[in-house]
Amino acid sequence: MVSKTNEQALEAAIERSLAGICSEEIKAGMNDFTPEQRHFLIGNPKDFDKQYALDSHKFWAFLETTQSDELAKLKKVAQVIGKRKY
């Protein structure tokens, strides 16, 4: 049996180990896992915010899901602060 030993194969093996699926399988439509079945989620590099070192899309989705009441309060305060003239 021939094994793949290139960088892409290594990345796929790491993704599969952490998330249960790799990017290539997602692109091929083989996404039969739900997020609850995975330890980690594969993100889109375009969503990565270098300044804060996090996936901004997944970060806000997490806050909306787990802390929506507190996030709503924070949004109200941010709107008030945004309307002030300094």
PDB file with one MODEL, atoms N, CA, C and O in Angstrom:
MODEL        1
ATOM      1  N   MET A   1       0.838  -1.183   0.000  1.00  0.00           N
ATOM      2  CA  MET A   1       0.000   0.000   0.000  1.00  0.00           C
ATOM      3  C   MET A   1       0.885   1.250   0.000  1.00  0.00           C
ATOM      4  O   MET A   1       1.819   1.351   0.796  1.00  0.00           O
ATOM      5  N   VAL A   2       0.596   2.184  -0.877  1.00  0.00           N
ATOM      6  CA  VAL A   2       1.356   3.421  -0.984  1.00  0.00           C
ATOM      7  C   VAL A   2       0.736   4.447  -0.051  1.00  0.00           C
ATOM      8  O   VAL A   2      -0.482   4.627  -0.033  1.00  0.00           O
ATOM      9  N   SER A   3       1.577   5.117   0.722  1.00  0.00           N
ATOM     10  CA  SER A   3       1.062   6.140   1.635  1.00  0.00           C
ATOM     11  C   SER A   3       1.406   7.526   1.112  1.00  0.00           C
ATOM     12  O   SER A   3       2.417   7.716   0.436  1.00  0.00           O
ATOM     13  N   LYS A   4       0.549   8.495   1.437  1.00  0.00           N
ATOM     14  CA  LYS A   4       0.821   9.884   1.076  1.00  0.00           C
ATOM     15  C   LYS A   4       1.662  10.494   2.183  1.00  0.00           C
ATOM     16  O   LYS A   4       1.300  10.432   3.358  1.00  0.00           O
ATOM     17  N   THR A   5       2.778  11.079   1.805  1.00  0.00           N
ATOM     18  CA  THR A   5       3.661  11.669   2.809  1.00  0.00           C
ATOM     19  C   THR A   5       3.981  13.121   2.490  1.00  0.00           C
ATOM     20  O   THR A   5       5.031  13.628   2.886  1.00  0.00           O
ATOM     21  N   ASN A   6       3.088  13.792   1.779  1.00  0.00           N
ATOM     22  CA  ASN A   6       3.334  15.193   1.460  1.00  0.00           C
ATOM     23  C   ASN A   6       2.661  16.094   2.502  1.00  0.00           C
ATOM     24  O   ASN A   6       1.970  15.612   3.400  1.00  0.00           O
ATOM     25  N   GLU A   7       2.868  17.385   2.371  1.00  0.00           N
ATOM     26  CA  GLU A   7       2.340  18.347   3.343  1.00  0.00           C
ATOM     27  C   GLU A   7       0.810  18.343   3.379  1.00  0.00           C
ATOM     28  O   GLU A   7       0.214  18.445   4.451  1.00  0.00           O
ATOM     29  N   GLN A   8       0.180  18.226   2.218  1.00  0.00           N
ATOM     30  CA  GLN A   8      -1.282  18.207   2.159  1.00  0.00           C
ATOM     31  C   GLN A   8      -1.846  17.001   2.910  1.00  0.00           C
ATOM     32  O   GLN A   8      -2.851  17.117   3.611  1.00  0.00           O
ATOM     33  N   ALA A   9      -1.199  15.847   2.762  1.00  0.00           N
ATOM     34  CA  ALA A   9      -1.647  14.652   3.459  1.00  0.00           C
ATOM     35  C   ALA A   9      -1.484  14.815   4.968  1.00  0.00           C
ATOM     36  O   ALA A   9      -2.331  14.365   5.738  1.00  0.00           O
ATOM     37  N   LEU A  10      -0.401  15.456   5.387  1.00  0.00           N
ATOM     38  CA  LEU A  10      -0.193  15.707   6.811  1.00  0.00           C
ATOM     39  C   LEU A  10      -1.267  16.643   7.362  1.00  0.00           C
ATOM     40  O   LEU A  10      -1.826  16.387   8.428  1.00  0.00           O
ATOM     41  N   GLU A  11      -1.558  17.730   6.639  1.00  0.00           N
ATOM     42  CA  GLU A  11      -2.609  18.656   7.069  1.00  0.00           C
ATOM     43  C   GLU A  11      -3.961  17.954   7.160  1.00  0.00           C
ATOM     44  O   GLU A  11      -4.709  18.170   8.114  1.00  0.00           O
ATOM     45  N   ALA A  12      -4.276  17.119   6.179  1.00  0.00           N
ATOM     46  CA  ALA A  12      -5.539  16.382   6.181  1.00  0.00           C
ATOM     47  C   ALA A  12      -5.612  15.437   7.377  1.00  0.00           C
ATOM     48  O   ALA A  12      -6.662  15.311   8.007  1.00  0.00           O
ATOM     49  N   ALA A  13      -4.507  14.777   7.687  1.00  0.00           N
ATOM     50  CA  ALA A  13      -4.483  13.858   8.831  1.00  0.00           C
ATOM     51  C   ALA A  13      -4.692  14.607  10.146  1.00  0.00           C
ATOM     52  O   ALA A  13      -5.396  14.122  11.032  1.00  0.00           O
ATOM     53  N   ILE A  14      -4.090  15.773  10.275  1.00  0.00           N
ATOM     54  CA  ILE A  14      -4.256  16.581  11.498  1.00  0.00           C
ATOM     55  C   ILE A  14      -5.697  17.061  11.614  1.00  0.00           C
ATOM     56  O   ILE A  14      -6.303  16.960  12.681  1.00  0.00           O
ATOM     57  N   GLU A  15      -6.247  17.583  10.516  1.00  0.00           N
ATOM     58  CA  GLU A  15      -7.645  18.047  10.537  1.00  0.00           C
ATOM     59  C   GLU A  15      -8.588  16.902  10.885  1.00  0.00           C
ATOM     60  O   GLU A  15      -9.500  17.072  11.694  1.00  0.00           O
ATOM     61  N   ARG A  16      -8.375  15.738  10.277  1.00  0.00           N
ATOM     62  CA  ARG A  16      -9.229  14.584  10.532  1.00  0.00           C
ATOM     63  C   ARG A  16      -9.139  14.152  11.990  1.00  0.00           C
ATOM     64  O   ARG A  16     -10.138  13.750  12.587  1.00  0.00           O
ATOM     65  N   SER A  17      -7.952  14.234  12.556  1.00  0.00           N
ATOM     66  CA  SER A  17      -7.757  13.852  13.955  1.00  0.00           C
ATOM     67  C   SER A  17      -8.472  14.812  14.908  1.00  0.00           C
ATOM     68  O   SER A  17      -9.075  14.384  15.892  1.00  0.00           O
ATOM     69  N   LEU A  18      -8.401  16.110  14.609  1.00  0.00           N
ATOM     70  CA  LEU A  18      -9.000  17.112  15.487  1.00  0.00           C
ATOM     71  C   LEU A  18     -10.489  17.323  15.241  1.00  0.00           C
ATOM     72  O   LEU A  18     -11.272  17.424  16.186  1.00  0.00           O
ATOM     73  N   ALA A  19     -10.878  17.389  13.962  1.00  0.00           N
ATOM     74  CA  ALA A  19     -12.251  17.775  13.620  1.00  0.00           C
ATOM     75  C   ALA A  19     -13.100  16.618  13.093  1.00  0.00           C
ATOM     76  O   ALA A  19     -14.305  16.778  12.896  1.00  0.00           O
ATOM     77  N   GLY A  20     -12.493  15.473  12.865  1.00  0.00           N
ATOM     78  CA  GLY A  20     -13.249  14.343  12.357  1.00  0.00           C
ATOM     79  C   GLY A  20     -13.447  14.363  10.855  1.00  0.00           C
ATOM     80  O   GLY A  20     -14.041  13.445  10.290  1.00  0.00           O
ATOM     81  N   ILE A  21     -12.956  15.397  10.211  1.00  0.00           N
ATOM     82  CA  ILE A  21     -13.088  15.558   8.756  1.00  0.00           C
ATOM     83  C   ILE A  21     -12.001  16.537   8.320  1.00  0.00           C
ATOM     84  O   ILE A  21     -11.498  17.317   9.129  1.00  0.00           O
ATOM     85  N   CYS A  22     -11.644  16.492   7.038  1.00  0.00           N
ATOM     86  CA  CYS A  22     -10.636  17.434   6.548  1.00  0.00           C
ATOM     87  C   CYS A  22     -11.256  18.368   5.508  1.00  0.00           C
ATOM     88  O   CYS A  22     -12.354  18.110   5.014  1.00  0.00           O
ATOM     89  N   SER A  23     -10.569  19.423   5.187  1.00  0.00           N
ATOM     90  CA  SER A  23     -11.070  20.435   4.246  1.00  0.00           C
ATOM     91  C   SER A  23     -11.427  19.837   2.892  1.00  0.00           C
ATOM     92  O   SER A  23     -12.440  20.202   2.295  1.00  0.00           O
ATOM     93  N   GLU A  24     -10.595  18.917   2.406  1.00  0.00           N
ATOM     94  CA  GLU A  24     -10.857  18.295   1.106  1.00  0.00           C
ATOM     95  C   GLU A  24     -12.169  17.511   1.128  1.00  0.00           C
ATOM     96  O   GLU A  24     -12.915  17.526   0.148  1.00  0.00           O
ATOM     97  N   GLU A  25     -12.456  16.828   2.235  1.00  0.00           N
ATOM     98  CA  GLU A  25     -13.702  16.068   2.354  1.00  0.00           C
ATOM     99  C   GLU A  25     -14.914  16.998   2.407  1.00  0.00           C
ATOM    100  O   GLU A  25     -15.972  16.679   1.863  1.00  0.00           O
ATOM    101  N   ILE A  26     -14.756  18.138   3.058  1.00  0.00           N
ATOM    102  CA  ILE A  26     -15.846  19.120   3.105  1.00  0.00           C
ATOM    103  C   ILE A  26     -16.124  19.650   1.707  1.00  0.00           C
ATOM    104  O   ILE A  26     -17.279  19.752   1.293  1.00  0.00           O
ATOM    105  N   LYS A  27     -15.057  19.990   0.977  1.00  0.00           N
ATOM    106  CA  LYS A  27     -15.212  20.491  -0.395  1.00  0.00           C
ATOM    107  C   LYS A  27     -15.872  19.458  -1.297  1.00  0.00           C
ATOM    108  O   LYS A  27     -16.591  19.813  -2.231  1.00  0.00           O
ATOM    109  N   ALA A  28     -15.627  18.175  -1.018  1.00  0.00           N
ATOM    110  CA  ALA A  28     -16.202  17.098  -1.831  1.00  0.00           C
ATOM    111  C   ALA A  28     -17.627  16.744  -1.395  1.00  0.00           C
ATOM    112  O   ALA A  28     -18.244  15.840  -1.960  1.00  0.00           O
ATOM    113  N   GLY A  29     -18.149  17.459  -0.388  1.00  0.00           N
ATOM    114  CA  GLY A  29     -19.515  17.219   0.061  1.00  0.00           C
ATOM    115  C   GLY A  29     -19.661  16.030   0.994  1.00  0.00           C
ATOM    116  O   GLY A  29     -20.758  15.487   1.132  1.00  0.00           O
ATOM    117  N   MET A  30     -18.585  15.618   1.632  1.00  0.00           N
ATOM    118  CA  MET A  30     -18.626  14.460   2.516  1.00  0.00           C
ATOM    119  C   MET A  30     -18.832  14.861   3.977  1.00  0.00           C
ATOM    120  O   MET A  30     -18.354  14.175   4.880  1.00  0.00           O
ATOM    121  N   ASN A  31     -19.527  15.948   4.207  1.00  0.00           N
ATOM    122  CA  ASN A  31     -19.703  16.501   5.551  1.00  0.00           C
ATOM    123  C   ASN A  31     -20.874  15.834   6.256  1.00  0.00           C
ATOM    124  O   ASN A  31     -21.964  16.403   6.317  1.00  0.00           O
ATOM    125  N   ASP A  32     -20.664  14.634   6.791  1.00  0.00           N
ATOM    126  CA  ASP A  32     -21.733  13.910   7.454  1.00  0.00           C
ATOM    127  C   ASP A  32     -21.680  14.017   8.976  1.00  0.00           C
ATOM    128  O   ASP A  32     -22.445  13.348   9.670  1.00  0.00           O
ATOM    129  N   PHE A  33     -20.790  14.846   9.496  1.00  0.00           N
ATOM    130  CA  PHE A  33     -20.698  15.067  10.940  1.00  0.00           C
ATOM    131  C   PHE A  33     -21.438  16.346  11.308  1.00  0.00           C
ATOM    132  O   PHE A  33     -21.458  17.302  10.532  1.00  0.00           O
ATOM    133  N   THR A  34     -22.035  16.366  12.470  1.00  0.00           N
ATOM    134  CA  THR A  34     -22.601  17.603  12.996  1.00  0.00           C
ATOM    135  C   THR A  34     -21.536  18.251  13.872  1.00  0.00           C
ATOM    136  O   THR A  34     -20.649  17.555  14.364  1.00  0.00           O
ATOM    137  N   PRO A  35     -21.600  19.570  14.081  1.00  0.00           N
ATOM    138  CA  PRO A  35     -20.594  20.218  14.933  1.00  0.00           C
ATOM    139  C   PRO A  35     -20.509  19.612  16.337  1.00  0.00           C
ATOM    140  O   PRO A  35     -19.444  19.631  16.953  1.00  0.00           O
ATOM    141  N   GLU A  36     -21.610  19.082  16.841  1.00  0.00           N
ATOM    142  CA  GLU A  36     -21.597  18.501  18.184  1.00  0.00           C
ATOM    143  C   GLU A  36     -20.752  17.233  18.246  1.00  0.00           C
ATOM    144  O   GLU A  36     -20.306  16.847  19.327  1.00  0.00           O
ATOM    145  N   GLN A  37     -20.524  16.582  17.115  1.00  0.00           N
ATOM    146  CA  GLN A  37     -19.751  15.351  17.069  1.00  0.00           C
ATOM    147  C   GLN A  37     -18.252  15.615  16.936  1.00  0.00           C
ATOM    148  O   GLN A  37     -17.455  14.678  16.988  1.00  0.00           O
ATOM    149  N   ARG A  38     -17.869  16.849  16.770  1.00  0.00           N
ATOM    150  CA  ARG A  38     -16.469  17.189  16.546  1.00  0.00           C
ATOM    151  C   ARG A  38     -15.867  17.820  17.790  1.00  0.00           C
ATOM    152  O   ARG A  38     -16.557  18.446  18.595  1.00  0.00           O
ATOM    153  N   HIS A  39     -14.569  17.637  17.923  1.00  0.00           N
ATOM    154  CA  HIS A  39     -13.855  18.306  19.010  1.00  0.00           C
ATOM    155  C   HIS A  39     -13.496  19.731  18.608  1.00  0.00           C
ATOM    156  O   HIS A  39     -13.501  20.638  19.439  1.00  0.00           O
ATOM    157  N   PHE A  40     -13.186  19.921  17.333  1.00  0.00           N
ATOM    158  CA  PHE A  40     -12.806  21.222  16.800  1.00  0.00           C
ATOM    159  C   PHE A  40     -13.556  21.463  15.501  1.00  0.00           C
ATOM    160  O   PHE A  40     -14.003  20.513  14.859  1.00  0.00           O
ATOM    161  N   LEU A  41     -13.701  22.720  15.106  1.00  0.00           N
ATOM    162  CA  LEU A  41     -14.346  23.074  13.856  1.00  0.00           C
ATOM    163  C   LEU A  41     -13.308  23.643  12.898  1.00  0.00           C
ATOM    164  O   LEU A  41     -12.394  24.357  13.309  1.00  0.00           O
ATOM    165  N   ILE A  42     -13.456  23.325  11.637  1.00  0.00           N
ATOM    166  CA  ILE A  42     -12.558  23.858  10.612  1.00  0.00           C
ATOM    167  C   ILE A  42     -13.110  25.202  10.173  1.00  0.00           C
ATOM    168  O   ILE A  42     -14.273  25.307   9.784  1.00  0.00           O
ATOM    169  N   GLY A  43     -12.282  26.219  10.234  1.00  0.00           N
ATOM    170  CA  GLY A  43     -12.714  27.565   9.881  1.00  0.00           C
ATOM    171  C   GLY A  43     -12.248  27.974   8.494  1.00  0.00           C
ATOM    172  O   GLY A  43     -11.530  27.246   7.809  1.00  0.00           O
ATOM    173  N   ASN A  44     -12.679  29.153   8.111  1.00  0.00           N
ATOM    174  CA  ASN A  44     -12.278  29.743   6.843  1.00  0.00           C
ATOM    175  C   ASN A  44     -11.144  30.730   7.138  1.00  0.00           C
ATOM    176  O   ASN A  44     -11.306  31.611   7.983  1.00  0.00           O
ATOM    177  N   PRO A  45     -10.016  30.600   6.468  1.00  0.00           N
ATOM    178  CA  PRO A  45      -8.900  31.520   6.726  1.00  0.00           C
ATOM    179  C   PRO A  45      -9.282  32.993   6.580  1.00  0.00           C
ATOM    180  O   PRO A  45      -8.671  33.849   7.219  1.00  0.00           O
ATOM    181  N   LYS A  46     -10.281  33.303   5.751  1.00  0.00           N
ATOM    182  CA  LYS A  46     -10.709  34.692   5.568  1.00  0.00           C
ATOM    183  C   LYS A  46     -11.362  35.259   6.825  1.00  0.00           C
ATOM    184  O   LYS A  46     -11.418  36.477   6.993  1.00  0.00           O
ATOM    185  N   ASP A  47     -11.857  34.394   7.710  1.00  0.00           N
ATOM    186  CA  ASP A  47     -12.511  34.842   8.934  1.00  0.00           C
ATOM    187  C   ASP A  47     -11.518  35.076  10.075  1.00  0.00           C
ATOM    188  O   ASP A  47     -11.907  35.546  11.144  1.00  0.00           O
ATOM    189  N   PHE A  48     -10.247  34.754   9.858  1.00  0.00           N
ATOM    190  CA  PHE A  48      -9.250  34.891  10.913  1.00  0.00           C
ATOM    191  C   PHE A  48      -8.836  36.343  11.063  1.00  0.00           C
ATOM    192  O   PHE A  48      -8.396  36.974  10.102  1.00  0.00           O
ATOM    193  N   ASP A  49      -8.977  36.871  12.269  1.00  0.00           N
ATOM    194  CA  ASP A  49      -8.599  38.247  12.579  1.00  0.00           C
ATOM    195  C   ASP A  49      -7.203  38.219  13.201  1.00  0.00           C
ATOM    196  O   ASP A  49      -7.036  37.780  14.339  1.00  0.00           O
ATOM    197  N   LYS A  50      -6.214  38.682  12.462  1.00  0.00           N
ATOM    198  CA  LYS A  50      -4.826  38.641  12.925  1.00  0.00           C
ATOM    199  C   LYS A  50      -4.606  39.499  14.164  1.00  0.00           C
ATOM    200  O   LYS A  50      -3.809  39.146  15.034  1.00  0.00           O
ATOM    201  N   GLN A  51      -5.306  40.616  14.244  1.00  0.00           N
ATOM    202  CA  GLN A  51      -5.118  41.525  15.374  1.00  0.00           C
ATOM    203  C   GLN A  51      -5.498  40.853  16.696  1.00  0.00           C
ATOM    204  O   GLN A  51      -4.813  41.029  17.703  1.00  0.00           O
ATOM    205  N   TYR A  52      -6.589  40.086  16.688  1.00  0.00           N
ATOM    206  CA  TYR A  52      -7.062  39.452  17.919  1.00  0.00           C
ATOM    207  C   TYR A  52      -6.761  37.958  17.962  1.00  0.00           C
ATOM    208  O   TYR A  52      -7.061  37.299  18.958  1.00  0.00           O
ATOM    209  N   ALA A  53      -6.180  37.420  16.908  1.00  0.00           N
ATOM    210  CA  ALA A  53      -5.791  36.007  16.813  1.00  0.00           C
ATOM    211  C   ALA A  53      -6.966  35.075  17.086  1.00  0.00           C
ATOM    212  O   ALA A  53      -6.875  34.155  17.900  1.00  0.00           O
ATOM    213  N   LEU A  54      -8.080  35.337  16.381  1.00  0.00           N
ATOM    214  CA  LEU A  54      -9.234  34.454  16.508  1.00  0.00           C
ATOM    215  C   LEU A  54     -10.071  34.472  15.240  1.00  0.00           C
ATOM    216  O   LEU A  54      -9.951  35.372  14.409  1.00  0.00           O
ATOM    217  N   ASP A  55     -10.907  33.478  15.109  1.00  0.00           N
ATOM    218  CA  ASP A  55     -11.839  33.381  13.985  1.00  0.00           C
ATOM    219  C   ASP A  55     -13.050  34.221  14.356  1.00  0.00           C
ATOM    220  O   ASP A  55     -13.873  33.795  15.165  1.00  0.00           O
ATOM    221  N   SER A  56     -13.170  35.405  13.777  1.00  0.00           N
ATOM    222  CA  SER A  56     -14.217  36.346  14.189  1.00  0.00           C
ATOM    223  C   SER A  56     -15.622  35.796  13.934  1.00  0.00           C
ATOM    224  O   SER A  56     -16.525  36.030  14.737  1.00  0.00           O
ATOM    225  N   HIS A  57     -15.820  35.075  12.838  1.00  0.00           N
ATOM    226  CA  HIS A  57     -17.132  34.507  12.535  1.00  0.00           C
ATOM    227  C   HIS A  57     -17.545  33.491  13.607  1.00  0.00           C
ATOM    228  O   HIS A  57     -18.658  33.549  14.130  1.00  0.00           O
ATOM    229  N   LYS A  58     -16.655  32.581  13.921  1.00  0.00           N
ATOM    230  CA  LYS A  58     -16.973  31.555  14.933  1.00  0.00           C
ATOM    231  C   LYS A  58     -17.059  32.172  16.336  1.00  0.00           C
ATOM    232  O   LYS A  58     -17.846  31.715  17.165  1.00  0.00           O
ATOM    233  N   PHE A  59     -16.263  33.195  16.598  1.00  0.00           N
ATOM    234  CA  PHE A  59     -16.299  33.868  17.895  1.00  0.00           C
ATOM    235  C   PHE A  59     -17.669  34.486  18.153  1.00  0.00           C
ATOM    236  O   PHE A  59     -18.263  34.269  19.209  1.00  0.00           O
ATOM    237  N   TRP A  60     -18.179  35.272  17.171  1.00  0.00           N
ATOM    238  CA  TRP A  60     -19.479  35.917  17.368  1.00  0.00           C
ATOM    239  C   TRP A  60     -20.615  34.897  17.382  1.00  0.00           C
ATOM    240  O   TRP A  60     -21.592  35.072  18.110  1.00  0.00           O
ATOM    241  N   ALA A  61     -20.499  33.844  16.594  1.00  0.00           N
ATOM    242  CA  ALA A  61     -21.514  32.783  16.612  1.00  0.00           C
ATOM    243  C   ALA A  61     -21.536  32.106  17.980  1.00  0.00           C
ATOM    244  O   ALA A  61     -22.606  31.801  18.505  1.00  0.00           O
ATOM    245  N   PHE A  62     -20.362  31.872  18.556  1.00  0.00           N
ATOM    246  CA  PHE A  62     -20.267  31.275  19.889  1.00  0.00           C
ATOM    247  C   PHE A  62     -20.926  32.176  20.932  1.00  0.00           C
ATOM    248  O   PHE A  62     -21.696  31.705  21.769  1.00  0.00           O
ATOM    249  N   LEU A  63     -20.619  33.483  20.878  1.00  0.00           N
ATOM    250  CA  LEU A  63     -21.220  34.407  21.849  1.00  0.00           C
ATOM    251  C   LEU A  63     -22.738  34.471  21.688  1.00  0.00           C
ATOM    252  O   LEU A  63     -23.466  34.484  22.680  1.00  0.00           O
ATOM    253  N   GLU A  64     -23.213  34.510  20.458  1.00  0.00           N
ATOM    254  CA  GLU A  64     -24.662  34.547  20.218  1.00  0.00           C
ATOM    255  C   GLU A  64     -25.329  33.293  20.780  1.00  0.00           C
ATOM    256  O   GLU A  64     -26.416  33.371  21.352  1.00  0.00           O
ATOM    257  N   THR A  65     -24.693  32.155  20.621  1.00  0.00           N
ATOM    258  CA  THR A  65     -25.265  30.884  21.061  1.00  0.00           C
ATOM    259  C   THR A  65     -25.221  30.721  22.574  1.00  0.00           C
ATOM    260  O   THR A  65     -26.191  30.260  23.176  1.00  0.00           O
ATOM    261  N   THR A  66     -24.119  31.091  23.184  1.00  0.00           N
ATOM    262  CA  THR A  66     -23.921  30.790  24.600  1.00  0.00           C
ATOM    263  C   THR A  66     -24.217  31.949  25.549  1.00  0.00           C
ATOM    264  O   THR A  66     -24.487  31.718  26.727  1.00  0.00           O
ATOM    265  N   GLN A  67     -24.172  33.187  25.061  1.00  0.00           N
ATOM    266  CA  GLN A  67     -24.308  34.335  25.956  1.00  0.00           C
ATOM    267  C   GLN A  67     -25.121  35.449  25.312  1.00  0.00           C
ATOM    268  O   GLN A  67     -24.754  36.621  25.394  1.00  0.00           O
ATOM    269  N   SER A  68     -26.218  35.083  24.677  1.00  0.00           N
ATOM    270  CA  SER A  68     -26.987  36.057  23.902  1.00  0.00           C
ATOM    271  C   SER A  68     -27.535  37.204  24.757  1.00  0.00           C
ATOM    272  O   SER A  68     -27.580  38.342  24.290  1.00  0.00           O
ATOM    273  N   ASP A  69     -27.950  36.932  25.991  1.00  0.00           N
ATOM    274  CA  ASP A  69     -28.482  38.002  26.852  1.00  0.00           C
ATOM    275  C   ASP A  69     -27.396  39.038  27.180  1.00  0.00           C
ATOM    276  O   ASP A  69     -27.627  40.244  27.081  1.00  0.00           O
ATOM    277  N   GLU A  70     -26.232  38.559  27.563  1.00  0.00           N
ATOM    278  CA  GLU A  70     -25.133  39.470  27.899  1.00  0.00           C
ATOM    279  C   GLU A  70     -24.648  40.219  26.663  1.00  0.00           C
ATOM    280  O   GLU A  70     -24.273  41.389  26.743  1.00  0.00           O
ATOM    281  N   LEU A  71     -24.657  39.543  25.529  1.00  0.00           N
ATOM    282  CA  LEU A  71     -24.232  40.186  24.286  1.00  0.00           C
ATOM    283  C   LEU A  71     -25.212  41.287  23.882  1.00  0.00           C
ATOM    284  O   LEU A  71     -24.796  42.331  23.379  1.00  0.00           O
ATOM    285  N   ALA A  72     -26.493  41.064  24.095  1.00  0.00           N
ATOM    286  CA  ALA A  72     -27.504  42.089  23.794  1.00  0.00           C
ATOM    287  C   ALA A  72     -27.276  43.332  24.650  1.00  0.00           C
ATOM    288  O   ALA A  72     -27.398  44.455  24.159  1.00  0.00           O
ATOM    289  N   LYS A  73     -26.942  43.137  25.937  1.00  0.00           N
ATOM    290  CA  LYS A  73     -26.644  44.266  26.827  1.00  0.00           C
ATOM    291  C   LYS A  73     -25.423  45.036  26.313  1.00  0.00           C
ATOM    292  O   LYS A  73     -25.414  46.267  26.286  1.00  0.00           O
ATOM    293  N   LEU A  74     -24.413  44.298  25.915  1.00  0.00           N
ATOM    294  CA  LEU A  74     -23.190  44.919  25.430  1.00  0.00           C
ATOM    295  C   LEU A  74     -23.447  45.718  24.152  1.00  0.00           C
ATOM    296  O   LEU A  74     -22.890  46.801  23.971  1.00  0.00           O
ATOM    297  N   LYS A  75     -24.288  45.183  23.270  1.00  0.00           N
ATOM    298  CA  LYS A  75     -24.613  45.889  22.027  1.00  0.00           C
ATOM    299  C   LYS A  75     -25.343  47.198  22.323  1.00  0.00           C
ATOM    300  O   LYS A  75     -25.111  48.196  21.640  1.00  0.00           O
ATOM    301  N   LYS A  76     -26.224  47.214  23.332  1.00  0.00           N
ATOM    302  CA  LYS A  76     -26.928  48.440  23.694  1.00  0.00           C
ATOM    303  C   LYS A  76     -25.951  49.487  24.192  1.00  0.00           C
ATOM    304  O   LYS A  76     -26.042  50.654  23.811  1.00  0.00           O
ATOM    305  N   VAL A  77     -25.018  49.083  25.038  1.00  0.00           N
ATOM    306  CA  VAL A  77     -24.010  50.012  25.562  1.00  0.00           C
ATOM    307  C   VAL A  77     -23.142  50.532  24.413  1.00  0.00           C
ATOM    308  O   VAL A  77     -22.812  51.717  24.372  1.00  0.00           O
ATOM    309  N   ALA A  78     -22.777  49.655  23.490  1.00  0.00           N
ATOM    310  CA  ALA A  78     -21.936  50.069  22.365  1.00  0.00           C
ATOM    311  C   ALA A  78     -22.657  51.082  21.481  1.00  0.00           C
ATOM    312  O   ALA A  78     -22.028  51.997  20.949  1.00  0.00           O
ATOM    313  N   GLN A  79     -23.969  50.928  21.319  1.00  0.00           N
ATOM    314  CA  GLN A  79     -24.737  51.887  20.513  1.00  0.00           C
ATOM    315  C   GLN A  79     -24.747  53.252  21.187  1.00  0.00           C
ATOM    316  O   GLN A  79     -24.609  54.276  20.517  1.00  0.00           O
ATOM    317  N   VAL A  80     -24.909  53.275  22.497  1.00  0.00           N
ATOM    318  CA  VAL A  80     -24.918  54.545  23.235  1.00  0.00           C
ATOM    319  C   VAL A  80     -23.550  55.208  23.136  1.00  0.00           C
ATOM    320  O   VAL A  80     -23.461  56.411  22.891  1.00  0.00           O
ATOM    321  N   ILE A  81     -22.501  54.444  23.322  1.00  0.00           N
ATOM    322  CA  ILE A  81     -21.143  54.994  23.241  1.00  0.00           C
ATOM    323  C   ILE A  81     -20.868  55.513  21.835  1.00  0.00           C
ATOM    324  O   ILE A  81     -20.242  56.560  21.670  1.00  0.00           O
ATOM    325  N   GLY A  82     -21.332  54.783  20.820  1.00  0.00           N
ATOM    326  CA  GLY A  82     -21.123  55.189  19.435  1.00  0.00           C
ATOM    327  C   GLY A  82     -21.813  56.490  19.090  1.00  0.00           C
ATOM    328  O   GLY A  82     -21.367  57.193  18.183  1.00  0.00           O
ATOM    329  N   LYS A  83     -22.900  56.839  19.792  1.00  0.00           N
ATOM    330  CA  LYS A  83     -23.649  58.063  19.497  1.00  0.00           C
ATOM    331  C   LYS A  83     -23.048  59.292  20.177  1.00  0.00           C
ATOM    332  O   LYS A  83     -23.357  60.422  19.798  1.00  0.00           O
ATOM    333  N   ARG A  84     -22.201  59.081  21.168  1.00  0.00           N
ATOM    334  CA  ARG A  84     -21.583  60.197  21.856  1.00  0.00           C
ATOM    335  C   ARG A  84     -20.539  60.850  20.967  1.00  0.00           C
ATOM    336  O   ARG A  84     -19.869  60.186  20.176  1.00  0.00           O
ATOM    337  N   LYS A  85     -20.413  62.159  21.111  1.00  0.00           N
ATOM    338  CA  LYS A  85     -19.387  62.887  20.357  1.00  0.00           C
ATOM    339  C   LYS A  85     -18.257  63.219  21.318  1.00  0.00           C
ATOM    340  O   LYS A  85     -18.480  63.801  22.380  1.00  0.00           O
ATOM    341  N   TYR A  86     -17.063  62.852  20.942  1.00  0.00           N
ATOM    342  CA  TYR A  86     -15.897  63.121  21.780  1.00  0.00           C
ATOM    343  C   TYR A  86     -15.076  64.215  21.188  1.00  0.00           C
ATOM    344  O   TYR A  86     -14.047  64.589  21.751  1.00  0.00           O
TER     345      TYR A  86
ENDMDL
END
